């Protein structure tokens, strides 16, 4: 999935962007990267409507903010990375590079003047340099750990990524009811995967075979 929106913006107003992901550590479902850009003079309104790191919001509050953010966005890009692509990149030990490449694509499509990025790399400067080598836009990048808590536009991006990711999990849940949250820390999720592997002698097509718990189960077949 690749969703893209861009509005015409007054040249006197610079665009502030934020980019974040949801689902990186999940064993079920896609990794989603979202980017949003908003005119600098309207960023203050994100505070007014209660935007913050998506993890600090209830599902109901996230859903309400998501609808508002879609209307407020001057540009928006959402990119979904399927499990098989994640697996291929984990095999070659390049998950961080995959995420950087996806973020670079998103940054080029939101066309913001300044972009705040949540770094998945232990070294944010290295991650920033990698993304800068990939983008074609002239955006100024600010890369940091916990950007979704430290910068409100990155917080907005975290809400969008989380809502889209949760929607993908809900679609899987419509067919396979007892999948839990999709994370390895969730006993319900892991019991679902164990039952699936025992019954079908393979991994679910919507699960990441490269994750250690599932690799271990498959190795015992």
Secondary structure by P-SEA (a helix, b strand, c coil): cbbbbbccccccbbbbbbbbccccccccbbbbbbbbbbcccaaaaaaaacccccccccaaaaaaaaaaaaaaccbbbbbbbcaaaaaaaaaaccaaaaaaaaaaaaaaaacccbbbbbcccccaaaaaaaaaaccccccccccccccccccaaaaaaaaaaaaaaaaaaaaaaaccccccccccccaaaaaaaaaaaaaccccccccccccaaaaaaaaac
